[in-house]
Amino acid sequence: MNEPHVHSDDERRLTLISVMIVFLLAAMSQTVIATAMPRIVGDLSGLHLYAWATTAYLLASTVMVPIWGKLGDLYGRKVVLLTGIGLFLLGSWLGGLSGEFGDLPLLGGGMTQLITFRAIQGLGGGALFTTAFAILADLFAPRERAQFSGLFGSIFGVSSLFGPLVGGFFTDHGTVTLFGHVIAGWRWVFFFNIPFALAAVAMIVWKMPTLPRRGGGGIDWFGAALIVAAFVPLLLAITWGGREHPWGSPLILGMLAWSIAGVAAFLWIETKVRDPILPLVLFRDRTFVTANGAGFVYSMAFMGVSSFLPLYMQVGLGFPATKSGLTMLALMGGFVFSSTICGQLVTRTGHFKPFMVGGGAMLIVGAASLCFIGPDTTTLDLAWRLLIFGIGLGPGQSLFSLAVQNAVPFHQLGVATSSSQFTRQIGSTMGVALFGALLTAGLAGELTRHAAADPSAQVRVLDLGDLQRMALDRTLHPAEAAARSAADPVVRAQERTVRESFSVAIVHGMIFSLVVLIGGFVLMLMVPATPLRESPMRPTAAEPEAAE
């Protein structure tokens, strides 16, 4: 049996700081661009490609998560982390230069350039997320790790809070002139990553200790290719379904069928290769299955709520964008608070199950309270409901991964960690799609009912794109929107119809989230209450290690 690795407190502390920096950058890259997109679209003339700037990052980061996890097990965390940072930096730098040099060969105009560079940034971002948690597992015992997992959950919450504010600040106030050249403020949304990431690279290169890795294995190229081939169409289908194309269209159905076939082929390949990218033996572990299943379900509910509540506040309640963002602080504040506190308590007690269950119960209460919102809900009334929801959400986001890491053997730590992240990202995407489908269906029904009751206030059936354009118009041109409403009683009647219909439709989505969360709570109850280990996992004699 190999001797355990001993890392100094200084090495562990500086590694933790550097990993926290790159984790924050990866988390903020998903939120900081949101408030800058209206200005970006205006400058790069790409309204029809609006959604792709986000979709490209999501696709690239999601499908690469299990691949990065396996590569970390085979070749070591440091090389994977540095590779991920390099790709993330390259994508950030190029993203900030999008459109600066006009149309480019192969890449086309500024918006298609941005989409391509966001995909590169996403490739790196997938490595940052999964490797960060795997490094924590290498350096800290599960019981000690709980407090840091809570801290990382808090970082995710902080990025959700401040990412849009940072993006808005740079967009509105960051335009500068250097050497006679005007640099638009939104470009700093990408450039600001660079100095922080370089500082993290310096700490990782010089201070990150040598971590054990698995030797003698190989890359499952067929499995990696099938992950991409199966899940890219799936993510596109659930992203486009009900928005760009009807759910029953041949394109959407074809992509879903292709994905099912791809997943089946992937599972078959994984039973045949010597060193699979996702060892199916992990599915025999009850903790692995139930914790990942619960994480998948909770991510569905969380993203459904957090993605559409700001839209509800702007369209259904008439809040300005700033006010809706500030109201969401209640959810994220509760998330940060409970995630941090639960991490500390789990470290002290060595048990995660009571806090996981308590958080799940609180989350169900919060989701149930959101089923009673309406067109006259006040800011304070909505805020306390979101606070309860956020408090309940915090424990699960960090404890599901901790439970999985505590259950798997050392040589599968990276792939188990990445699988947890992968299932949650897929769940998030599916949650947005299903919530959006229910929302548009409910909205269509309510608009039809209102039209029958009051033909003068008839509004055509709206989809999510219409709602987002309405919110965007009110954000960019609030005075003009208010003037149209004040001058025309028909416009006012139609706006009232939309507000009332949207408020009913959003409740349908909240009921869906509540039902989903109850199912997730049942899965959570099935997670074994295994005490957390007191020391980091080390390879056994049957699991030879290799130095990085």
MOBELKA-V468827 format. One record per residue. RES is the residue in one letter. SS is DSSP state (H for helix, E for strand, - for the rest). Layout:
res,ss
RES,SS
RES,SS
This chain:
res,ss
M,-
N,-
E,-
P,-
H,-
V,-
H,-
S,-
D,H
D,H
E,H
R,H
R,H
L,H
T,H
L,H
I,H
S,H
V,H
M,H
I,H
V,H
F,H
L,H
L,H
A,H
A,H
M,H
S,-
Q,-
T,-
V,-
I,-
A,-
T,-
A,-
M,H
P,H
R,H
I,H
V,H
G,H
D,H
L,H
S,-
G,-
L,H
H,H
L,H
Y,-
A,-
W,H
A,H
T,H
T,H
A,H
Y,H
L,H
L,H
A,H
S,H
T,H
V,H
M,H
V,H
P,H
I,H
W,H
G,H
K,H
L,H
G,H
D,H
L,H
Y,H
G,-
R,H
K,H
V,H
V,H
L,H
L,H
T,H
G,H
I,H
G,H
L,H
F,H
L,H
L,H
G,H
S,H
W,H
L,H
G,H
G,H
L,-
S,-
G,-
E,-
F,-
G,-
D,-
L,E
P,-
L,-
L,-
G,E
G,-
G,H
M,H
T,H
Q,H
L,H
I,H
T,H
F,H
R,H
A,H
I,H
Q,H
G,H
L,H
G,H
G,H
G,H
A,H
L,H
F,H
T,H
T,H
A,H
F,H
A,H
I,H
L,H
A,H
D,H
L,H
F,-
A,-
P,H
R,H
E,H
R,H
A,H
Q,H
F,H
S,H
G,H
L,H
F,H
G,H
S,H
I,H
F,H
G,H
V,H
S,H
S,H
L,H
F,H
G,H
P,H
L,H
V,H
G,H
G,H
F,H
F,H
T,H
D,H
H,H
G,-
T,-
V,E
T,E
L,E
F,-
G,-
H,E
V,E
I,E
A,-
G,H
W,H
R,H
W,H
V,H
F,H
F,H
F,H
N,H
I,H
P,H
F,H
A,H
L,H
A,H
A,H
V,H
A,H
M,H
I,H
V,H
W,H
K,H
M,-
P,-
T,-
L,-
P,-
R,E
R,E
G,-
G,-
G,-
G,-
I,-
D,-
W,H
F,H
G,H
A,H
A,H
L,H
I,H
V,H
A,H
A,H
F,H
V,H
P,H
L,H
L,H
L,H
A,H
I,H
T,H
W,H
G,E
G,-
R,-
E,-
H,E
P,-
W,-
G,-
S,-
P,H
L,H
I,H
L,H
G,H
M,H
L,H
A,H
W,H
S,H
I,H
A,H
G,H
V,H
A,H
A,H
F,H
L,H
W,H
I,H
E,H
T,-
K,-
V,-
R,-
D,-
P,-
I,-
L,-
P,-
L,H
V,H
L,H
F,H
R,H
D,-
R,H
T,H
F,H
V,H
T,H
A,H
N,H
G,H
A,H
G,H
F,H
V,H
Y,H
S,H
M,H
A,H
F,H
M,H
G,H
V,H
S,H
S,H
F,H
L,H
P,H
L,H
Y,H
M,H
Q,H
V,H
G,H
L,-
G,-
F,-
P,-
A,H
T,H
K,H
S,H
G,H
L,H
T,H
M,-
L,H
A,H
L,H
M,H
G,H
G,H
F,H
V,H
F,H
S,H
S,H
T,H
I,H
C,H
G,H
Q,H
L,H
V,H
T,H
R,H
T,H
G,-
H,-
F,-
K,H
P,H
F,H
M,H
V,H
G,H
G,H
G,H
A,H
M,H
L,H
I,H
V,H
G,H
A,H
A,H
S,H
L,H
C,H
F,H
I,-
G,-
P,-
D,-
T,-
T,-
T,H
L,H
D,H
L,H
A,H
W,H
R,H
L,H
L,H
I,H
F,H
G,H
I,H
G,H
L,H
G,H
P,H
G,H
Q,H
S,H
L,H
F,H
S,H
L,H
A,H
V,H
Q,H
N,H
A,H
V,-
P,-
F,H
H,H
Q,H
L,H
G,H
V,H
A,H
T,H
S,H
S,H
S,H
Q,H
F,H
T,H
R,H
Q,H
I,H
G,H
S,H
T,H
M,H
G,H
V,H
A,H
L,H
F,H
G,H
A,H
L,H
L,H
T,H
A,H
G,H
L,H
A,H
G,H
E,H
L,H
T,H
R,H
H,H
A,H
A,H
A,H
D,-
P,H
S,H
A,H
Q,-
V,-
R,-
V,-
L,-
D,-
L,H
G,H
D,H
L,H
Q,H
R,H
M,H
A,H
L,H
D,H
R,H
T,H
L,H
H,-
P,H
A,H
E,H
A,H
A,H
A,H
R,H
S,H
A,H
A,H
D,-
P,H
V,H
V,H
R,H
A,H
Q,H
E,H
R,H
T,H
V,H
R,H
E,H
S,H
F,H
S,H
V,H
A,H
I,H
V,H
H,H
G,H
M,H
I,H
F,H
S,H
L,H
V,H
V,H
L,H
I,H
G,H
G,H
F,H
V,H
L,H
M,H
L,H
M,-
V,-
P,-
A,-
T,-
P,-
L,-
R,-
E,-
S,-
P,-
M,-
R,-
P,-
T,-
A,-
A,-
E,-
P,-
E,E
A,E
A,-
E,-
